Amino acid sequence: MAVADNRGKPAGQPAVDLIVAGGGVMGLWTALFAARKGLSVRLVERRAIGAGASGGMLGALMPHLPDRWNAKKAFQFESLVSLEAEVAALEAGTGLSAGYRRSGRLIPLPKPHNRDIALGHARDALDVWATPDRAFAFEVLDAAPVPGWPDAAAMGCGLVHDHLSARISPRALLAALRAALDRLPNATVEEGNGLAGLDPAAGLARLDDGGTLAFGHCVLAAGVETFGLLAPLNPPLAKPVGSAVKGQAALLRAAIDPALPVIFADGLYIVPHEDGIVAVGSTSENSFADPVGTDDLLETLLEKARQMAPVLADAPVVERWAGLRPKAIGREPMVGRHPDHPAVSLMTGGFKVSFGLAHALARAVLDEIEGGTPGVPPSFTVAAHFEEAGRL
């Protein structure tokens, strides 16, 4: 990557090798890996670290089902496996816990056909959920490993116990990433001053405070705000390349074992964390009046969770949360170099999978910036999303 400088720019203007827009999990991993490579990095965040979707509370790290294996599922599997070591190194370097645990996942099977399908997935997992030193089981069981988790009424035909899934504390991970960045002299994190616009040809970024920043490369990782930043750079397209999907979730306090697996059933997530906290989520709302307000949709979800896990029946809600998640048009993450602006790369559109993939996507983006080939599935590339959006 060419180092940014001030030649041809106003006297005294700062310059960095890499500017990262966005203080969520995508931007923080990208900034951290770039700074570790020795690049000068400046991360700018309009509000505060974790103010967007990354500041939520679920933290479920769940793989795609092991059937119909393809490049996307393989990339996610490798990412979920490698995240454990990445988090361990991050925790060792900062002294902070990210709340990671490979606790597994339970999926109730209410009908006979659900069980038949799950048995096929169990056979598939033997082939594709394996590493040189470990295989991750996709077990079909008649009863829950822990009685009542989930309730027997929800699993008339047994349940799946997937041993690959894990969970992490979103906010604790963000704090550890921020702490790691703060230890590096070539990295700067600026909150309360986001990216207002780009002039990629001139290598200039305009900031909210009216200032400008010269850069060698820019990575847009600002969640749903990325789509607006992209609009002036894109060719004419028939449809938007991305949209915002609202999600609502809540934290409950309950005296349960934090090692219990995540429960996943028909869009409901119940995620045990440390210190007696359980996260419940999440809604997926394509239309909404209030992007950050909670409402009856969350209350309905909480009632479903209490029925699914009766141990939560009287658990008090300690926090309710709502926010907007970035959904790219292809439903996959939109990652890599902008086809028309080689000094701009994207890291957005993760929707529900960002925490499990962000570290691997960040490495792939940086490898491409340094001249390598895009190491992501073809459906993740920016060009693939533009093709789906439809050039005029």
N, C-alpha and C positions, 0 to 999 in steps of 0.2 A: 504494500500500500504506500502510495506517495505521501510524504509528510506534508501537512498543511503549512503554509507560511503566509507572510503578510505582503508579499510582492504584489504591487498593483492595488493594494487595499489601503484604506485610510490609516494614517500613522497611529500606532498604539493599539490597533485592533487585535484582540486575542486570536490565537489559532490553535487548533487541536487536530490530531490525526483522525479522531473519530468523535462525532457527536451522536449520542443516543437520546432519542426523544421518548420518554415514558419511564415511570418509576414503578412498573409492575414486575412480575417474575420474568417476563421475556426480556425487558430492558436491562434488569439487574444482572442476569446471567451473562448477557452479551457484553455489558460494560466490564464485568469482572474478568471474563476470559480475555478480552482485548487488552485490559490493563496488565494482566499477567504476562501477556506477550511483549510488554514494553511500550505499547502505544500510549500516547497521551489521549486521555478520554475525558469527555465532559458529558454527564448525564443530566438532562434538564427535565423537570417534572412540573406541570402547571399547578398542581395542588400540593400533594404530599405523597411520599412513598406509600404505595398500597391504597391510594385513594380511589382507584378504579376497581375493576373486577377482581384483581389479585388480592385485594384486601378483604375478601370474603372469609368464609369460615369452614367450608366443607373439607377440602383437602383430600378427597378420595382419589386414589391412584389406581384406576381399574383398566385392565386391558380389554381390547376388542375380543370377541369370541374367537376361538381358535379354528373355526371352519373357514373354508374358501380363502386360504392363506394367500396374501398378496404383499406387495412392497410396503404398503401403508401399515399393515398389521405387523410385518417384520420390523419396521423402523420403530413402531411403538413398543414392541416387545423388548428390543435391544435397549431402548431408552429407559424403560421402567426398570430393567435389570441393572443398568449402569448407574441409575440415580442413587442407589444405596451407597455406593462408594463415593460418589460426588458429595453427598450430604455428610458422610462421615468425615471426609477431608475438610469440608467447610466448618463443621462443628469443632474439629480438632484445632483448626487455625484461629477460630474466634472465641472458643470457650462457651459458645451459645448452643442451646439445643434447638433443632428445627422441628421437634415433635414427630420424627419419622419412626414408623414401625411397620414391618411387613406382617400385617395382621390377617390378611386374607379377606375374602368376601363370601357372603352367604346369599344365595338367590333362591327364594321359595319357588316350588313347582306345584302350582295349584291343580293342574289338569294332567291326565295321562299323556297327552301328546307333548306337553312340556317336558315330561320325564324322558320320553323317547328321543326327543331332540337333544336333550342334555347328555344322554348316553352316547350319542354320536359325537358331540363336542368333546366328551371325555377321551374318546379314541383319537380324535384329531390332536388333542393337546399332547398326547404321548409323542407325537412326531415333531410338533412345532414349538412347544413350550419347554425347550430344553437348551441347556448350555453345556460346555464341556465338563463342568463339575457339578451340575445340578439339573434336575427336572422338576417342574412345577406342576403339581397335580390339579386336575379338574375333576373332583370326586362327586359322584352322585350318591347321596345318603338317604336313608329312610327317616332319620330323626336328626334334630339339631345337635351339634356337639355340646352345647350348653342349653339345657331345657328352658324354654321360654324366649330364646333368642335365635330366631323369631318365634312368634306364637304358633302353636301347632295348627290352629285353624287356618293359617295362611298357606300351609304346605301340605295339602291333601295328598300329594304324590311325591313327597320328599323334598329335598333341596339340594342345591349345588354348594360345595365348599371349594372355592377357587383359592389356591395357595399362593398365587402370584401377586394378587392385589395388595396394596399397602395404603397407608395414609400418612399425611404430613400436616403440620399446622401452617396454614398459609401465612399468617402474620409472623410467626416465629421464623419461618424460612426467609421472609423479606427482611426481617431484622438482622439475621445472620449474614445475608448477602450484603446489606448496607454496611454492616460492621467490617466485612472483609474488604469492601471497596474503600472505606475510610482509612484503612491501614496502608493503602498504596499511594505513594506520593505523586504518581502520574495520573491519578483519577480524581475527578471533582464531581460531587453530587450537588445540584442546585435545585431546591424546592421553591415553589411559588413563582416560577418563571418558565413557562413552557415554550414550545416551538410554535411560532405564529405562521411561518412560511419558509419556503426554500427557493433559492436560485441555484439549482444544481450546476449549471454551466459555469457560474462564477465561483462556485464553492462557498456560498454564503448562506447562513441561516439567520432568519429574523426571529427575535425573541419577543415575548409578550411585553417586556419592559421597554421596547423600542431599540434595544441594542442589536448588534449583529455579531456573528461569530464565523470566522473562516474555518473551513474544515476540509480534510482530505476525503472523508467519506461520512455519510449520515445513515444511521439505522433508525427507521421509524417503528417504534414499539409502543405506541401510545394508546393501545386498546382501540376503542371505538373512535377516538379522536383521529386515529391514523387515516380513516377513510376520508375525512374532510381534508387532511393535509395532502392526501394523494390526488384529490380531484383536479387541482390545477395542472398536475403533471401528467395525467393520463390522456391517452388518445380518446376520441369520441367513442363512447360505448352505449349499447342499447339499454343496459341495466346497470344499477350500482354494483360495485365490486364487493360491497359488504354492508352489513346492517347491524343494529344494536338489538340484542335480546335481553329483556329484563329477567333477572333471577331474584328470588326471595329465599331467605334461609333464616335459621334461628339457632341459638345455643341454649341448651338445657343443662341444668345441674342435676346429676344423678350418681348415686353410689354404685357404680358398676366397674367391672374390670376393664382397664384401658387396653388390654390385649385382645378383647373381643373383636371378631371380624366385623367389617363393614356389612351392613344389610343393604341390599339393593333389590327393589321390587317395583316394577312398572313406573319408573321415573322417581321413586322415593329413595333417598339416601339417608341412612342413619349411621353416623360415623363417630365411634368412641374416640376421644382424645384423652390426654393426660389430665390429672388433677380433677377428676370427676366431671368433666365437660363432655357433652355429646352434641354433635352438630346434626341438624336436620335440614334437608333441602331436597330439591330446589325447584322452583317454578321455572318455566320457559315461556315467556310472554313476548309475542311479536308486536303487540299493540298495547299501549299503556298511556295513562295520562300523567302519572308521577313516576319519574325514573328511579327515585330513591326512597319512595314511601312503601311501607308494608300495608297489607290489607287482608281481606277475608281469604284470599287465595293461600296465604301463608297459614292462616288459622286452620283451614281445611287440611293442609299438608301436615300440620302438627297433630291433628286428630288422627290422621292415618298412621302417623308414626307411633302414637300411643297405643293404637290397636295392634299394630304390627309387633311392638315390643312392650308388653304390659308393664314391665319394670319401669317404664317412663310415664306411667299413667298420672302420677302426681308430681313429676319432675318440674320444677319451676323454670320458666323461660328467663334467662339472664340477659339476652340480647336478641334483638331482631335486626335483620340486615336486608337491604335491597341495593342492587346495582346493575349496571349494564355490561354485558359481555359482548365481545366482538365476534361476529359470525360472518366469515367470508362467503361469497356467493357459492363456492363449491363445497361448503361445509367443512373443508379441511383447512388447516393453517395455511396462511399465505406468506411464504417465506422465500427470501433470496433477493437477488438483484432486480431492480426495475429494468425491464427490457429497453426502455427509451432513455433512461438516465443512469449510466453506469456508476455514478457516485452516490446512488441512493439504493439502500436495501430495505426490505420489509421484514417485520417480525410481528404478525398480528393474525387475527382470525382463529385463534385457538379454541374459542368457545368453551368447551368443557374439558379439553385435554391439555391445556397449557402447562400445568404444574408437572405433569409426567414427561413432557417433551421439551420444555424450554431449554434445558441445559444442552441437549443434543442438537436442537435447532440453532442455538447460539454458536456452537462449534462449527456447524455446517455453513452458516452465514459468514463467519469470519474466515473459514477456509476458502470460500468463494471470493471474498474480498481480496484475499492474498494471491489469487490467481488459480485456485483449484477449481475442480468441477463441483457443481451443486450436489451435495450429498444427501438430498432429500427425495422422497418419492415424487414421481412426475406430477401427481395431482396436487402437490404442495406448492409448486412453482408459481411465481407471479404470472408468467405467461399463460399457464393453464387457467388461472382465474380470469385473466383478461379474455381468453378465448371463450370461456363460458359466458362472460358478461356480454360478449358479442361486439366486435369491431364493426363500425358502420362503413 
